[in-house]
Amino acid sequence: MENQQTRLRISFLESADEDGTPLFFNRNLNNINGHSLDSELITFSNAYASLQKLPLETITRTNQFAIS
């Protein structure tokens, strides 16, 4: 689709607060090619995470489409 916007969020476990609730550090990437396969985004995210000190927690892809 022409009017697709794709974003990628890579979340890392940073620490926990005094109650034990996990605190996350997020890296948000915009303008991702909408035709990218999920497996390609996972491969990229894992490679990016290997350069970080924090452990990788989640990878989230968000697609938005214009409907009008």
Secondary structure, DSSP 8 states (H G I E B T S, - for coil): -TTEEEEEEEEEEEEE-TT--EEEEEEEEEEE-TT--HHHHHHHHHHHHTTSSS-EEEEEEEEEE---
